[in-house]
Amino acid sequence: MSVQEKTLAILARIAETDEVQKDPALRLFDLAVLDSLKTVELILALSAAFGIEISPAEFDRDEWATPSMIVADVERRVQA
């Protein structure tokens, strides 16, 4: 499973919708797909799944606004 597939699967589980896998431009916060609690859960799940450090303190909603943006950020962190 690729980083993209795994990230989207985790996001779909936490967001409780597979729409995030179908629409990479879905506005997660604008449409209330993610809220602050689900975001923290997502950060913890992605950190554990990929062995990367994602601090809630450095989280920026604008940089994680869509599924494709989250995938890009996780891919960057995995490659670092």
DSSP file (Angstrom, degrees, kcal/mol; ACC not computed):
  #  RESIDUE AA STRUCTURE BP1 BP2  ACC     N-H-->O    O-->H-N    N-H-->O    O-->H-N    TCO  KAPPA ALPHA  PHI   PSI    X-CA   Y-CA   Z-CA
    1    1 A M              0   0    0      0, 0.0     2,-0.0     0, 0.0     0, 0.0   0.000 360.0 360.0 360.0 131.5    0.0    0.0    0.0
    2    2 A S     >  -     0   0    0      1,-0.1     4,-2.6     4,-0.0     5,-0.2  -0.232 360.0-106.8 -74.8 167.1    1.4    3.4   -1.0
    3    3 A V  H  > S+     0   0    0      1,-0.2     4,-2.7     2,-0.2     5,-0.2   0.907 122.3  51.3 -58.8 -42.2    1.7    6.4    1.4
    4    4 A Q  H  > S+     0   0    0      2,-0.2     4,-2.6     1,-0.2     5,-0.2   0.948 111.4  45.2 -61.7 -49.8   -1.2    8.0   -0.4
    5    5 A E  H  > S+     0   0    0      1,-0.2     4,-2.2     2,-0.2    -2,-0.2   0.914 115.8  46.5 -61.9 -43.8   -3.4    4.9   -0.1
    6    6 A K  H  X S+     0   0    0     -4,-2.6     4,-2.2     2,-0.2    -1,-0.2   0.911 112.8  49.7 -66.3 -42.7   -2.6    4.4    3.5
    7    7 A T  H  X S+     0   0    0     -4,-2.7     4,-2.6    -5,-0.2    -2,-0.2   0.928 112.9  46.5 -61.6 -46.1   -3.0    8.1    4.4
    8    8 A L  H  X S+     0   0    0     -4,-2.6     4,-2.6    -5,-0.2    -1,-0.2   0.858 110.4  53.1 -67.4 -34.7   -6.4    8.2    2.7
    9    9 A A  H  X S+     0   0    0     -4,-2.2     4,-2.0    -5,-0.2    -1,-0.2   0.914 111.8  45.4 -65.3 -42.4   -7.6    5.0    4.3
   10   10 A I  H  X S+     0   0    0     -4,-2.2     4,-2.4     2,-0.2     5,-0.2   0.927 113.6  49.8 -65.0 -45.0   -6.7    6.4    7.8
   11   11 A L  H  X S+     0   0    0     -4,-2.6     4,-3.0     1,-0.2     5,-0.2   0.909 110.2  50.6 -60.7 -43.1   -8.3    9.7    6.9
   12   12 A A  H  X>S+     0   0    0     -4,-2.6     5,-1.4     1,-0.2     4,-1.1   0.890 110.5  49.7 -63.0 -40.1  -11.5    7.9    5.7
   13   13 A R  H  <5S+     0   0    0     -4,-2.0    -2,-0.2     2,-0.2    -1,-0.2   0.931 116.8  40.1 -64.9 -45.3  -11.7    5.9    8.9
   14   14 A I  H  <5S+     0   0    0     -4,-2.4    -2,-0.2     1,-0.2    -1,-0.2   0.889 118.1  46.1 -73.7 -39.2  -11.3    8.9   11.2
   15   15 A A  H  <5S-     0   0    0     -4,-3.0    -1,-0.2    -5,-0.2    -2,-0.2   0.640 103.7-133.9 -76.6 -13.6  -13.5   11.2    9.1
   16   16 A E  T  <5S+     0   0    0     -4,-1.1     2,-0.3    -5,-0.2    -3,-0.2   0.843  73.6  91.0  60.9  36.8  -16.1    8.4    8.9
   17   17 A T    > < -     0   0    0     -5,-1.4     3,-0.7    -6,-0.2    -2,-0.2  -0.939  64.3-151.4-157.0 136.6  -16.6    8.9    5.2
   18   18 A D  T >> S+     0   0    0     -2,-0.3     3,-1.3     1,-0.2     4,-0.9   0.412  81.8  94.9 -87.3   4.3  -14.9    7.4    2.1
   19   19 A E  H 3> S+     0   0    0      1,-0.3     4,-2.3     2,-0.2     3,-0.4   0.813  74.6  65.8 -59.3 -29.9  -15.7   10.7    0.3
   20   20 A V  H <4 S+     0   0    0     -3,-0.7    -1,-0.3     1,-0.2    -2,-0.1   0.759 101.0  48.9 -65.7 -23.7  -12.2   11.8    1.2
   21   21 A Q  H <4 S+     0   0    0     -3,-1.3    -1,-0.2     1,-0.1    -2,-0.2   0.730 114.1  45.4 -84.8 -23.7  -10.8    9.0   -1.0
   22   22 A K  H  < S+     0   0    0     -4,-0.9    -2,-0.2    -3,-0.4    -3,-0.1   0.791 116.0  42.5 -88.1 -31.8  -13.1   10.0   -3.9
   23   23 A D    ><  -     0   0    0     -4,-2.3     3,-1.8     1,-0.1    -1,-0.2  -0.854  57.9-176.4-124.2  95.5  -12.5   13.8   -3.9
   24   24 A P  T 3  S+     0   0    0      0, 0.0    44,-2.1     0, 0.0    45,-0.3   0.651  87.5  53.1 -66.0 -13.5   -8.9   14.9   -3.3
   25   25 A A  T 3  S+     0   0    0     42,-0.1     2,-0.1    41,-0.1    -5,-0.1   0.277  74.9 138.2-103.5   9.7  -10.0   18.5   -3.3
   26   26 A L    <   -     0   0    0     -3,-1.8     2,-1.3    -7,-0.2    42,-0.1  -0.355  59.1-126.7 -58.4 127.3  -12.7   18.1   -0.6
   27   27 A R     >  -     0   0    0      1,-0.2     4,-2.0    39,-0.1     6,-0.3  -0.646  28.7-170.8 -81.5  95.3  -12.6   21.0    1.8
   28   28 A L  T  4>S+     0   0    0     37,-2.2     5,-2.4    -2,-1.3     6,-1.8   0.852  78.4  32.2 -61.7 -43.8  -12.3   19.1    5.1
   29   29 A F  T >45S+     0   0    0     36,-0.5     3,-1.1     3,-0.2    -1,-0.2   0.860 115.8  56.0 -85.4 -37.2  -12.7   21.8    7.6
   30   30 A D  T 345S+     0   0    0      1,-0.3    -2,-0.2    35,-0.2    -1,-0.2   0.853 114.8  40.5 -62.2 -34.1  -15.1   24.0    5.6
   31   31 A L  T 3<5S-     0   0    0     -4,-2.0    -1,-0.3     3,-0.0    -2,-0.2   0.304 113.4-117.9 -97.7   7.8  -17.5   21.1    5.2
   32   32 A A  T < 5S+     0   0    0     -3,-1.1    -3,-0.2     2,-0.2    -4,-0.1   0.788  74.4 132.6  60.1  30.4  -17.0   19.9    8.8
   33   33 A V  S   <S+     0   0    0     -5,-2.4     2,-0.4    -6,-0.3    -4,-0.2   0.862  77.0  32.0 -73.2 -37.4  -15.6   16.6    7.7
   34   34 A L  S    S+     0   0    0     -6,-1.8     2,-0.2     4,-0.0    -1,-0.2  -0.953  71.1 178.7-118.1 141.2  -12.8   17.2   10.2
   35   35 A D     >  -     0   0    0     -2,-0.4     4,-2.2    -3,-0.1     5,-0.2  -0.654  50.4 -83.7-123.1-173.8  -13.0   19.0   13.5
   36   36 A S  H  > S+     0   0    0     -2,-0.2     4,-2.0     1,-0.2     5,-0.2   0.895 127.0  47.9 -64.3 -40.1  -10.4   19.7   16.2
   37   37 A L  H  > S+     0   0    0      1,-0.2     4,-2.2     2,-0.2    -1,-0.2   0.931 113.7  46.4 -65.7 -45.3  -10.8   16.3   17.9
   38   38 A K  H  > S+     0   0    0      1,-0.2     4,-2.5     2,-0.2    -1,-0.2   0.841 109.5  56.4 -66.4 -32.1  -10.7   14.3   14.7
   39   39 A T  H  X S+     0   0    0     -4,-2.2     4,-2.6     2,-0.2    -1,-0.2   0.922 107.8  46.6 -65.3 -43.6   -7.7   16.3   13.6
   40   40 A V  H  X S+     0   0    0     -4,-2.0     4,-2.4     2,-0.2    -2,-0.2   0.918 112.6  50.7 -63.7 -42.3   -5.8   15.3   16.7
   41   41 A E  H  X S+     0   0    0     -4,-2.2     4,-2.4     1,-0.2    -2,-0.2   0.903 111.1  49.2 -60.2 -41.4   -6.9   11.7   16.2
   42   42 A L  H  X S+     0   0    0     -4,-2.5     4,-2.8     2,-0.2     5,-0.3   0.913 109.2  51.5 -64.9 -44.1   -5.7   11.9   12.6
   43   43 A I  H  X S+     0   0    0     -4,-2.6     4,-2.3     1,-0.2    -2,-0.2   0.927 112.9  45.7 -58.4 -46.5   -2.3   13.3   13.7
   44   44 A L  H  X S+     0   0    0     -4,-2.4     4,-2.3     2,-0.2    -2,-0.2   0.911 113.8  48.5 -65.1 -42.5   -1.8   10.5   16.2
   45   45 A A  H  X S+     0   0    0     -4,-2.4     4,-2.6     2,-0.2    -2,-0.2   0.908 113.8  45.7 -65.7 -42.6   -2.9    7.8   13.7
   46   46 A L  H  X S+     0   0    0     -4,-2.8     4,-2.1     2,-0.2     6,-0.4   0.900 111.8  52.2 -68.3 -40.2   -0.6    9.1   10.9
   47   47 A S  H  X>S+     0   0    0     -4,-2.3     4,-1.4    -5,-0.3     5,-1.1   0.930 114.8  42.3 -59.6 -45.9    2.3    9.5   13.3
   48   48 A A  H  <5S+     0   0    0     -4,-2.3    -2,-0.2     1,-0.2    -1,-0.2   0.902 114.2  50.6 -68.5 -42.3    1.9    5.9   14.5
   49   49 A A  H  <5S+     0   0    0     -4,-2.6    -1,-0.2     1,-0.2    -2,-0.2   0.846 124.7  26.1 -66.7 -35.1    1.3    4.4   11.0
   50   50 A F  H  <5S-     0   0    0     -4,-2.1    -1,-0.2    -5,-0.2    -2,-0.2   0.471 100.2-121.3-110.5  -4.1    4.3    6.0    9.4
   51   51 A G  T  <5 +     0   0    0     -4,-1.4     2,-0.3     1,-0.2    -3,-0.2   0.882  67.8 134.5  64.6  37.8    6.7    6.5   12.3
   52   52 A I      < -     0   0    0     -5,-1.1     2,-0.6    -6,-0.4    -1,-0.2  -0.784  58.6-116.2-117.1 161.2    6.8   10.3   11.8
   53   53 A E        +     0   0    0     -2,-0.3     2,-0.5    24,-0.1   -10,-0.0  -0.876  33.7 169.0-100.9 116.5    6.6   13.2   14.1
   54   54 A I        -     0   0    0     -2,-0.6    -7,-0.1   -11,-0.1     5,-0.0  -0.956  19.3-156.5-125.7 111.3    3.6   15.5   13.6
   55   55 A S    >>  -     0   0    0     -2,-0.5     3,-1.2     1,-0.1     4,-0.5  -0.720  17.0-142.0 -89.9 130.7    3.1   17.9   16.4
   56   56 A P  G >4 S+     0   0    0      0, 0.0     3,-0.7     0, 0.0    -1,-0.1   0.808 103.2  64.1 -57.0 -26.9   -0.3   19.4   17.0
   57   57 A A  G 34 S+     0   0    0      1,-0.2    -2,-0.0     3,-0.0    -3,-0.0   0.807 104.9  43.3 -67.7 -28.8    1.5   22.6   17.8
   58   58 A E  G <4 S+     0   0    0     -3,-1.2    -1,-0.2     2,-0.0     2,-0.1   0.423  87.1 122.1 -96.6   1.9    2.8   22.9   14.3
   59   59 A F    <<  -     0   0    0     -3,-0.7     2,-0.4    -4,-0.5     3,-0.1  -0.405  41.4-169.3 -66.7 136.8   -0.5   21.9   12.7
   60   60 A D    >>  -     0   0    0      1,-0.1     3,-1.3    -2,-0.1     4,-0.9  -0.968  17.5-151.6-131.5 115.1   -1.9   24.5   10.2
   61   61 A R  G >4 S+     0   0    0     -2,-0.4     3,-0.8     1,-0.3   -32,-0.1   0.854  97.5  57.9 -52.8 -38.7   -5.5   24.0    9.0
   62   62 A D  G >4 S+     0   0    0      1,-0.3     3,-0.6     2,-0.2    -1,-0.3   0.805 105.6  49.7 -65.3 -28.4   -4.6   25.8    5.7
   63   63 A E  G <4 S+     0   0    0     -3,-1.3    -1,-0.3     1,-0.2    -2,-0.2   0.614 118.1  39.1 -85.3 -12.5   -1.9   23.3    5.0
   64   64 A W  G << S+     0   0    0     -4,-0.9    -1,-0.2    -3,-0.8    -2,-0.2  -0.102  77.6 123.3-121.9  32.5   -4.2   20.3    5.6
   65   65 A A  S <  S+     0   0    0     -3,-0.6   -37,-2.2    -5,-0.1   -36,-0.5   0.760  74.6  26.9 -69.9 -26.5   -7.4   21.8    4.0
   66   66 A T  S  > S-     0   0    0    -39,-0.2     4,-1.9    -3,-0.1     3,-0.3  -0.892  83.3-109.1-133.5 161.5   -7.9   18.9    1.6
   67   67 A P  H  > S+     0   0    0      0, 0.0     4,-2.5     0, 0.0     5,-0.2   0.900 118.7  53.9 -56.3 -41.0   -7.1   15.2    1.4
   68   68 A S  H  > S+     0   0    0    -44,-2.1     4,-2.2     1,-0.2     5,-0.1   0.851 107.0  51.3 -65.5 -32.7   -4.5   15.8   -1.3
   69   69 A M  H  > S+     0   0    0    -45,-0.3     4,-2.0    -3,-0.3    -1,-0.2   0.875 109.8  49.4 -70.8 -37.2   -2.7   18.4    0.9
   70   70 A I  H  X S+     0   0    0     -4,-1.9     4,-2.6     2,-0.2     5,-0.2   0.930 111.1  49.8 -65.4 -45.0   -2.6   15.9    3.8
   71   71 A V  H  X S+     0   0    0     -4,-2.5     4,-2.9     1,-0.2     5,-0.2   0.926 110.2  50.6 -58.5 -46.1   -1.2   13.2    1.5
   72   72 A A  H  X S+     0   0    0     -4,-2.2     4,-2.0     1,-0.2    -1,-0.2   0.897 111.6  47.8 -60.8 -41.4    1.5   15.7    0.2
   73   73 A D  H  X S+     0   0    0     -4,-2.0     4,-2.2     2,-0.2    -1,-0.2   0.921 113.2  46.8 -66.5 -44.6    2.5   16.6    3.7
   74   74 A V  H  X S+     0   0    0     -4,-2.6     4,-2.6     2,-0.2     5,-0.2   0.924 111.5  51.6 -64.7 -43.7    2.7   13.0    4.9
   75   75 A E  H  X S+     0   0    0     -4,-2.9     4,-2.0     1,-0.2    -1,-0.2   0.910 109.9  50.0 -58.7 -42.1    4.7   12.0    1.8
   76   76 A R  H  X S+     0   0    0     -4,-2.0     4,-1.1    -5,-0.2    -1,-0.2   0.915 112.5  46.6 -62.0 -44.0    7.2   14.8    2.4
   77   77 A R  H  < S+     0   0    0     -4,-2.2    -2,-0.2     1,-0.2    -1,-0.2   0.877 110.7  52.0 -67.4 -38.4    7.6   13.8    6.1
   78   78 A V  H  < S+     0   0    0     -4,-2.6    -1,-0.2     1,-0.2    -2,-0.2   0.880 111.8  46.9 -65.5 -38.3    8.1   10.1    5.2
   79   79 A Q  H  <        0   0    0     -4,-2.0    -1,-0.2     1,-0.2    -2,-0.2   0.690 360.0 360.0 -78.2 -18.7   10.8   11.0    2.7
   80   80 A A     <        0   0    0     -4,-1.1    -1,-0.2    -3,-0.2    -2,-0.1   0.492 360.0 360.0 -70.2 360.0   12.6   13.4    5.0
